């Protein structure tokens, strides 16, 4: 299949469209310095990834701000560092402050002229509203963890996505999932029968950052280093 054979694109938001690692480190690094922890931002992200994955798996019905607060407390326990109520609240309320990647808004505008755009995100409605204002796109549908009652990579989130695609009249095989995280998105999306595009935002850095390593090998159908590159490829003749 070519990129233009699809009728709709579903997107992970955080890590793909919104720079969640920048948003997380803006809170985690000052907290760590105040506690005397000598960890780099990258090391904090790696430690945080395990904490958040555990919080989401163990508390799937929690809203995302509660997951953020719980994850920081787990991280503090792991590192032997205090997490005050103010620390937890600062991270819990930070999502609307997380910046969009510089190419996200323009790429979504270009892609929206050709495809239906759907969000499948591991946040709550209120948190996503702040990010949506930064992206400026008109999404046909938005599905959050709050709506589903579970967090990716739980298969229920992708079942909800495929049901929504059917409701919108998108034909079987007509939905392409676009995401950065192999762990949260590509593994479960491909198990759900979806083709995938990897926006490899960490291509020049290596490592996994705030995203856990995928549990099994996975090969996305397409790979691009940015949303801008993906949008350009989707607009190219014969793409």
N, C-alpha and C positions, 0 to 999 in steps of 0.2 A: 504494500500500500504506500501511497504518497501522502505527505502531510495534508494536501488539499482534498484528499478523499474523505476526511472526517467532517462531521457536521457540527461538533461541539468539542470544546476543550474544558476539562476540569483541572483546577489548580489547587495545590497546596499553597497556603499563603505565607506562612512564617518560615523563612529560610529560602523561599523561592521568590516572593514578591516583596516581602518586608524583611529587613536585615535584623533578624531576631538575635543573632550573635552579638551585634553591636548594642542592641537594646539590653541584653542580659549583662554583658560586660560593664556597661555603664553603671549598673547597680552592684554587680558582684565584686568588681575590683575595689571600689571604695570600701565596701564591707570588709573584704579580706585585709586590706591595709589597716583598717581600724582595729582588726583583731590580731595584727602582727603576723599574718600568714604570708610567707614568701613564695607565693605561687604566681605564675604568669597568667594573663588573661586566658590563654589557650589551655593551660592546665586546669584553670577553674571551670572552663566550659566542658572539658572532658569529664571532670568529676560531677559537674551538674547534670550532664546527660544521663548518667546512671540514676541519679536521684529522681529526676523528673519521670523517666520511664517507669521506675518503680511506683511512684505516686500515682501515675495515670493508670497503671495496671491494677493497683490495689484499691483505688477509689474512683472508679469510672464514672460515677454519678456526680462527683464534685464539679463545680464550676471552675473554669480555668484560673481565675485569681486565687481560689483556694488551693489549686494544684501548685501554683507558683510559690505560695507561702509555705505549703507543706514540703515542697522540694528544697527550699532554702533551709528549712529546719533539718531535713535529712542530711543535706550537705554539711551543715554545721555539726551535726552529730558525728558524721564520718571524719571530719577534720578536727574535731575537738574544739570547736570555736562557738562562742555564744551567738545566738540569733535572737534579738529582742523582738517584741511585737512591732515596733516601728520598722525594724529591718524587714520583717516578713511583709508588712503592709506596703513598704516602698516597692518591693519587687512585684507584689500582687497587683498594684495599680499602675505598673509601668508600661503595659502593652500599648496604650494610645500614643506613647512617646517614642516608640520604636520607629526608626526611620525606614522609609521605603528605599529599596535599591534605586539608584539614579535612572536606570533604564526601564523600570517597571511600568510607570504610567504611560509612556509613549508606546511601549510594546503592546500593552493591553488595548490601547486605543486602536492600534493598527490591526490587531488580531480580532477585535470586536466587530470590525467591519466585515469580516468573513465568517466568523464562527460564533455560535452561542458560547458564553463564558459562564462557568459554574465554579463556585468555591467549595472545597471540602477541607475544612480547617479544624485543628485541634484547639479551638478556643470557644469562648461563649459569645453570644450575640452582642453584648455591650462592648466587650473588648474589640471585636471585629469592627464595630461601627467606627471607632477611632482610626483604625487602619484603612478602612474603605475610603474615608475622606482624603487620606494621603494618596491613594491609588487613583481616584477620580474616574474609575471605570463603572460601567453599568453592567452588573452581573445578572444573568437570567435567573439564577438560583444561588442561594447561599445555604450550605449545610454545615453546621457546627457540631462539635462534640456535645454541646448542651442539648442540641436537638435530638441526637442519636442516643445519648446516655452512655457513651463509651468513647475511648480515644484510639485513634490510629496507633498501632497497626491492627487493632481489632477488626476482624472481617465484617462486623456489623456496620462499620462506617462505609465500607465499599458496597455493601448490600443496599444501604440507604442511597448511595450515589447511583447505582444502577437502576433502582426503582424510580428515582427522580428523572433520570434520563429517559426511561420508558414513558413516564407521565408527560414529559415534554415532547414526545413523539420522535425522539432521536432513534434511528434504526439500530438494530444490533450491529455492533462493530463500528458504529458511527461516533463513538466517544473516545477521545485520546486524553490520557491523564498526564499532567505536567507537574514535575516536582523536583526538589533538590534531594530530599531524604530517601535513601535506599531503604532504610529501616522502617520509617513510618509509612512510606508510600509505594515504592516500586515493588517490593516483595508482596504485600497484600493486594496491590492493584493487579499485578500479573496473575496472582492466584484467582482473582475475580474475573479473569479473562480479558482484561483491558491491555491495550498497547500503551506504552509509556515513553515520555520524553524526559531525559535527565538534564535539568539545568544545574550544571556542575559548578556552583558558586565557589567551591573551595579548590578548584582545579589547580591553582597556583600556590596553594598553601599545604596541601596534603593533610593527612589525619582526618578525624571525624568531627572534631569540634563539639558542638552541643548536641550532636546527633549520635546515638549509639551505632556501633558497627552492625550491619545487617546480619541476621542469624544464619542465612544461607546465601550462596552465590546468586547473584541476579544480574542480568544483562538488559539494560534498557534498550528499546528499539531505536531511539535516537539520542544523541548527546550534544549539548551545546554549552558553551561557557557562560552564557548570559541570556537574559530574556531578549535583549536586542538582537543577538545572533539568531535565536529561534524565530523571532518575528520576521527577520529578513529572509530566512530560509523558507518560511511558510508563504511569503509573498512572491518568491521567485518562480518564474515559469517552470512548470513540470515538477514542482516541489512535492 
